[in-house]
């Protein structure tokens, strides 16, 4: 046996990227096949990381209203979350602050409420009625969230939305993976992947199979494995207030949510600014004004910090799950919904990677490959 043959037995899987997507997949693989030798290669602390800037929503509303497979996948992912959260917390001994009380999306005018209503109707149609929602007029919205601003025309409520602390979630996944035997290599930015006779060499680390979960770097790495993984950065900025009275926000929303420690997290910006992840005063002012328009009492709270982060966005906003057609055992996963889909990535997606998924999940996952960008 030569040196290469010996190295090929070193790992069964290499996962390039240790963010929420890569960590969730590693967690799913090692749970299903505890004997697997799995290595997660992570980048530098200074890299652009969507995971550390995530809003923390487990959100179904609107995801895939124009893409049936994504709508079904988002709902299935959210429905898998309760068991996933319980199991992950037990394994890691970290409370990830998961809750599923439902979510509200506020509309600041009737036109916006009508557009949201149409999206929800499409979601319900795509999921054969499994997606549940209620269109609330202003009075009904006030019953659910007292103190709304005069400009709030109504809201959409879905009991299937939830929230979690995304930093605790990432920490729990890494700790659970370590306890279960997954190897983790930080500060390892993969520059080149070489295809071997029976596997892959990622900058000196060798495995039989490889999954690209490297966020914005997936497009560059995917080309080396014959995969088209088109992703672009979309910046989101966030604000954190001082601690507010518990229950100030009754439900999470895309505009704001109250964290487990009482602070109010405000966001909602979508900026195409390349790789610039800095926060900016004009955008901070805009999202703060929109939050105060929804809930005026927020104007009394002081802001304590702000930051920007880059989302990993495909051309249509939906995930890409790609199997290399050129090199067996190579996969690419691109996704900006790392929190919402964490349970799905640990569950049915990891089964798909192992060629062990049921037919329904297989069809759903493979409907989100990159063929949709080439036809």
C-alpha positions as CSV (number, residue, x, y, z in Angstrom):
1,X,0.0,0.0,0.0
2,X,1.5,3.3,-1.0
3,X,1.3,6.6,0.9
4,X,-1.7,7.9,-1.0
5,X,-3.7,4.7,-0.3
6,X,-2.8,5.1,3.4
7,X,-4.0,8.7,3.4
8,X,-7.3,7.8,1.7
9,X,-8.3,5.8,4.8
10,X,-7.7,8.8,7.0
11,X,-11.2,10.4,6.8
12,X,-14.5,9.2,5.3
13,X,-15.8,12.8,4.9
14,X,-14.3,16.2,4.7
15,X,-16.7,19.1,5.3
16,X,-15.3,22.4,4.1
17,X,-16.8,25.1,6.3
18,X,-17.6,25.0,10.0
19,X,-20.6,27.4,10.1
20,X,-24.2,26.5,10.8
21,X,-24.6,24.6,7.5
22,X,-21.4,22.6,7.8
23,X,-21.7,21.9,11.5
24,X,-25.3,20.8,11.1
25,X,-24.4,18.3,8.3
26,X,-21.5,17.0,10.3
27,X,-23.8,16.5,13.3
28,X,-26.3,14.6,11.2
29,X,-23.7,12.3,9.6
30,X,-22.0,11.3,12.8
31,X,-25.3,10.6,14.5
32,X,-26.5,8.3,11.7
33,X,-23.1,6.6,11.3
34,X,-21.1,6.9,14.5
35,X,-18.2,5.0,13.0
36,X,-17.5,7.6,10.3
37,X,-14.3,9.6,10.4
38,X,-15.3,13.2,9.7
39,X,-13.2,16.2,9.5
40,X,-14.5,19.8,9.4
41,X,-12.2,22.4,7.9
42,X,-13.0,25.8,9.1
43,X,-11.7,29.2,8.1
44,X,-10.2,32.2,9.9
45,X,-12.0,34.2,12.5
46,X,-11.7,37.2,10.2
47,X,-13.5,35.5,7.3
48,X,-16.9,36.7,6.2
49,X,-19.2,34.5,8.3
50,X,-23.0,34.4,7.9
51,X,-23.4,32.3,11.0
52,X,-22.2,34.9,13.4
53,X,-24.5,37.5,11.9
54,X,-27.7,35.4,11.7
55,X,-30.9,36.9,13.0
56,X,-31.9,33.7,14.8
57,X,-35.3,33.1,13.2
58,X,-36.7,29.7,12.4
59,X,-38.9,31.2,9.7
60,X,-41.4,29.6,7.3
61,X,-43.5,32.6,6.2
62,X,-42.8,33.5,2.6
63,X,-39.8,31.2,2.0
64,X,-40.5,29.5,-1.3
65,X,-43.8,31.2,-2.1
66,X,-42.5,31.2,-5.7
67,X,-40.6,27.9,-5.4
68,X,-42.7,25.0,-4.2
69,X,-39.8,22.7,-3.2
70,X,-38.3,25.4,-1.0
71,X,-41.7,26.1,0.6
72,X,-42.1,22.4,1.5
73,X,-38.5,22.1,2.6
74,X,-38.7,25.2,4.9
75,X,-41.9,23.9,6.6
76,X,-40.4,20.4,7.0
77,X,-37.3,21.9,8.5
78,X,-39.2,24.0,11.0
79,X,-41.3,20.9,12.0
80,X,-38.1,18.9,12.6
81,X,-36.8,21.6,15.0
82,X,-38.4,20.6,18.3
83,X,-36.8,17.1,18.4
84,X,-33.6,18.5,17.0
85,X,-33.3,21.2,19.6
86,X,-34.1,18.8,22.5
87,X,-31.5,16.2,21.3
88,X,-28.8,18.8,20.6
89,X,-29.3,20.5,24.0
90,X,-29.1,17.1,25.8
91,X,-25.9,16.1,23.9
92,X,-24.1,19.5,24.2
93,X,-25.5,20.6,27.6
94,X,-26.0,24.0,26.0
95,X,-29.4,25.8,26.2
96,X,-29.9,27.2,22.7
97,X,-32.9,29.3,23.7
98,X,-35.2,27.6,21.2
99,X,-38.9,28.5,21.2
100,X,-41.8,28.1,18.8
101,X,-44.5,30.5,19.8
102,X,-45.2,31.6,16.2
103,X,-44.2,34.7,14.4
104,X,-45.7,38.0,13.2
105,X,-44.7,39.8,10.0
106,X,-46.0,43.4,10.1
107,X,-47.3,45.4,7.2
108,X,-47.1,49.2,7.2
109,X,-49.8,49.7,4.6
110,X,-52.6,47.8,3.0
111,X,-50.7,47.2,-0.2
112,X,-48.0,45.5,1.7
113,X,-50.5,43.4,3.7
114,X,-52.2,42.3,0.4
115,X,-48.8,41.3,-1.1
116,X,-47.9,39.3,2.1
117,X,-51.4,37.6,2.0
118,X,-50.8,36.5,-1.5
119,X,-47.5,35.0,-0.7
120,X,-49.0,33.1,2.3
121,X,-51.7,31.8,0.0
122,X,-49.1,30.5,-2.4
123,X,-47.2,28.9,0.5
124,X,-50.3,27.1,1.7
125,X,-51.0,25.9,-1.9
126,X,-47.5,24.6,-2.3
127,X,-47.7,22.7,1.0
128,X,-51.2,21.3,0.4
129,X,-52.5,23.3,3.3
130,X,-49.8,22.2,5.8
131,X,-48.5,25.8,6.2
132,X,-50.8,27.6,8.6
133,X,-51.3,31.3,8.8
134,X,-53.8,34.0,9.6
135,X,-54.1,37.4,8.0
136,X,-54.6,40.0,10.8
137,X,-56.2,43.4,10.4
138,X,-54.9,46.2,12.6
139,X,-57.2,45.4,15.5
140,X,-56.3,41.7,15.5
141,X,-52.6,42.6,15.3
142,X,-53.0,44.9,18.3
143,X,-54.6,42.1,20.3
144,X,-51.5,40.0,19.7
145,X,-48.9,42.8,20.0
146,X,-50.1,45.8,22.0
147,X,-48.5,49.1,21.4
148,X,-48.2,49.0,17.6
149,X,-47.6,52.2,15.7
150,X,-50.4,54.0,13.9
151,X,-48.8,53.1,10.5
152,X,-49.2,49.3,11.1
153,X,-52.0,48.2,8.8
154,X,-52.0,44.6,9.9
155,X,-49.8,41.5,10.1
156,X,-49.4,37.8,9.1
157,X,-49.3,35.3,12.0
158,X,-48.0,31.8,11.6
159,X,-47.8,29.4,14.6
160,X,-45.0,27.5,12.8
161,X,-42.3,30.1,13.1
162,X,-39.8,30.2,16.0
163,X,-36.5,31.6,17.1
164,X,-33.2,30.5,18.7
165,X,-30.0,32.0,19.9
166,X,-27.8,31.5,16.7
167,X,-24.5,31.8,18.6
168,X,-25.5,29.3,21.2
169,X,-26.8,27.0,18.3
170,X,-23.4,27.1,16.6
171,X,-21.5,26.5,19.9
172,X,-23.8,23.6,20.7
173,X,-23.3,22.0,17.3
174,X,-19.5,22.3,17.6
175,X,-19.5,20.9,21.1
176,X,-21.8,18.0,20.2
177,X,-19.7,17.2,17.2
178,X,-16.6,17.1,19.3
179,X,-18.2,14.8,21.9
180,X,-19.4,12.5,19.1
181,X,-15.9,12.2,17.5
182,X,-15.9,14.8,14.7
183,X,-12.5,16.3,14.1
184,X,-12.4,20.1,13.8
185,X,-9.5,22.0,12.2
186,X,-9.8,25.8,12.5
187,X,-7.9,28.5,10.6
188,X,-7.7,26.3,7.6
189,X,-8.9,28.2,4.5
190,X,-8.9,25.6,1.7
191,X,-7.2,26.9,-1.5
192,X,-7.2,23.9,-3.7
193,X,-9.0,20.5,-3.9
194,X,-7.3,17.7,-5.9
195,X,-9.3,14.8,-7.2
196,X,-7.6,11.5,-6.4
197,X,-8.3,8.0,-7.7
198,X,-10.6,7.2,-4.7
199,X,-11.2,10.5,-3.0
200,X,-10.2,14.1,-2.5
201,X,-7.2,16.0,-1.2
202,X,-8.1,19.4,0.3
203,X,-4.8,21.1,0.9
204,X,-3.3,18.0,2.4
205,X,-6.3,16.5,4.1
206,X,-7.6,13.4,2.4
207,X,-11.0,11.8,2.5
208,X,-13.2,9.6,0.4
209,X,-16.0,12.2,0.1
210,X,-16.2,15.9,0.4
211,X,-19.0,18.5,1.1
212,X,-18.5,22.1,0.3
213,X,-20.3,24.3,2.9
214,X,-17.9,27.2,2.6
215,X,-20.5,30.0,2.1
216,X,-19.3,32.6,-0.3
217,X,-16.2,30.6,-1.1
218,X,-18.3,27.7,-2.5
219,X,-18.4,29.2,-6.0
220,X,-14.6,29.2,-6.3
221,X,-14.2,25.7,-4.7
222,X,-17.1,24.3,-6.7
223,X,-15.4,25.0,-10.0
224,X,-12.6,22.7,-8.9
225,X,-15.0,19.9,-8.5
226,X,-17.1,20.5,-11.7
227,X,-20.0,22.2,-9.8
228,X,-21.7,25.4,-10.6
229,X,-22.5,27.0,-7.2
230,X,-23.5,30.6,-7.9
231,X,-23.7,32.7,-4.7
232,X,-23.5,36.4,-4.0
233,X,-23.1,38.4,-0.8
234,X,-26.1,40.3,0.5
235,X,-25.4,42.4,3.5
236,X,-27.7,42.7,6.5
237,X,-27.2,45.1,9.3
238,X,-28.4,44.6,12.9
239,X,-28.9,46.7,16.0
240,X,-29.1,45.6,19.6
241,X,-30.8,47.6,22.3
242,X,-30.4,47.6,26.0
243,X,-32.5,45.1,27.9
244,X,-36.2,45.8,27.7
245,X,-39.1,44.6,29.9
246,X,-39.6,40.8,29.3
247,X,-42.5,40.3,26.9
248,X,-42.1,43.7,25.2
249,X,-42.2,41.7,22.0
250,X,-44.7,38.9,22.2
251,X,-43.6,37.2,19.0
252,X,-40.5,37.2,16.7
253,X,-40.7,39.0,13.4
254,X,-38.3,39.6,10.4
255,X,-38.0,43.2,11.6
256,X,-37.2,42.5,15.3
257,X,-37.2,40.0,18.0
258,X,-36.6,40.0,21.8
259,X,-33.7,37.8,22.7
260,X,-33.6,35.4,25.7
261,X,-31.6,38.0,27.8
262,X,-34.2,40.7,27.1
263,X,-32.4,42.8,24.4
264,X,-34.3,43.8,21.2
265,X,-32.6,42.7,18.0
266,X,-33.5,44.9,15.0
267,X,-32.6,44.1,11.4
268,X,-34.1,43.7,8.0
269,X,-31.7,45.4,5.6
270,X,-30.7,43.9,2.3
271,X,-27.7,45.6,0.6
272,X,-25.7,44.6,-2.4
273,X,-22.3,46.1,-1.4
274,X,-19.8,43.4,-2.4
275,X,-17.7,42.1,0.5
276,X,-18.1,45.2,2.6
277,X,-19.7,44.0,5.8
278,X,-19.3,47.2,7.8
279,X,-22.3,48.9,9.4
280,X,-23.3,52.3,8.1
281,X,-25.2,55.1,9.8
282,X,-27.8,55.7,7.1
283,X,-28.9,52.1,7.1
284,X,-28.8,51.9,10.9
285,X,-31.1,54.9,10.9
286,X,-33.5,53.4,8.4
287,X,-34.0,50.1,10.2
288,X,-34.3,51.9,13.5
289,X,-37.0,54.2,12.1
290,X,-38.9,51.2,10.7
291,X,-38.7,49.4,14.0
292,X,-40.0,52.4,15.9
293,X,-42.8,52.8,13.3
294,X,-43.9,49.2,14.2
295,X,-43.5,49.6,18.0
296,X,-43.0,53.3,19.1
297,X,-41.9,52.4,22.6
298,X,-38.6,51.1,21.2
299,X,-37.6,54.8,20.8
300,X,-37.0,54.9,24.6
301,X,-34.3,52.2,24.4
302,X,-30.7,52.9,23.9
303,X,-28.7,51.1,21.3
304,X,-25.7,49.2,22.6
305,X,-24.1,47.8,19.5
306,X,-24.5,47.2,15.8
307,X,-22.9,45.1,13.1
308,X,-23.1,44.0,9.5
309,X,-22.8,40.5,8.1
310,X,-23.0,38.9,4.6
311,X,-25.7,36.5,3.7
312,X,-24.9,33.7,1.2
313,X,-27.5,34.2,-1.5
314,X,-28.2,32.1,-4.6
315,X,-29.7,33.9,-7.6
316,X,-33.2,33.0,-6.5
317,X,-32.6,33.0,-2.8
318,X,-33.3,29.3,-2.4
319,X,-30.7,26.6,-1.3
320,X,-28.5,24.7,-3.7
321,X,-28.0,21.0,-3.0
322,X,-25.6,19.7,-5.7
323,X,-24.0,16.4,-6.4
324,X,-21.0,16.7,-8.7
325,X,-21.7,15.0,-12.0
326,X,-17.9,14.7,-12.7
327,X,-16.6,13.4,-9.4
328,X,-18.5,10.8,-7.4
329,X,-18.5,11.7,-3.7
330,X,-18.3,15.5,-4.1
331,X,-21.2,17.7,-3.0
332,X,-22.0,21.4,-2.7
333,X,-24.4,23.0,-0.2
334,X,-25.3,26.7,-0.5
335,X,-27.8,28.1,1.9
336,X,-28.7,31.4,3.5
337,X,-31.3,29.8,5.9
338,X,-28.7,28.1,8.1
339,X,-30.9,28.4,11.2
340,X,-34.3,27.6,9.7
341,X,-32.9,24.6,7.9
342,X,-30.4,23.3,10.6
343,X,-32.7,20.5,11.6
344,X,-33.3,19.5,7.9
345,X,-29.6,19.6,7.2
346,X,-28.8,17.4,10.2
347,X,-31.8,15.1,9.3
348,X,-32.9,14.3,5.8
349,X,-30.1,16.1,4.0
350,X,-27.4,14.1,5.8
351,X,-29.4,11.0,4.9
352,X,-29.3,12.1,1.2
353,X,-25.6,12.5,1.4
354,X,-25.4,9.0,2.7
355,X,-27.7,7.7,-0.1
356,X,-30.1,6.7,2.5
357,X,-33.0,9.2,2.2
358,X,-36.6,8.2,1.5
359,X,-37.9,8.9,-2.0
360,X,-40.0,11.9,-1.0
361,X,-37.1,13.7,0.6
362,X,-34.8,12.7,-2.2
363,X,-37.1,14.3,-4.8
364,X,-37.5,17.4,-2.7
365,X,-33.8,17.9,-2.2
366,X,-32.8,17.2,-5.8
367,X,-35.4,19.7,-7.0
368,X,-33.1,22.3,-5.5
369,X,-30.0,21.5,-7.5
370,X,-28.3,23.9,-9.9
371,X,-30.2,22.7,-13.0
372,X,-32.7,25.5,-12.4
373,X,-30.0,28.1,-13.3
374,X,-29.2,26.4,-16.6
375,X,-32.5,25.7,-18.2
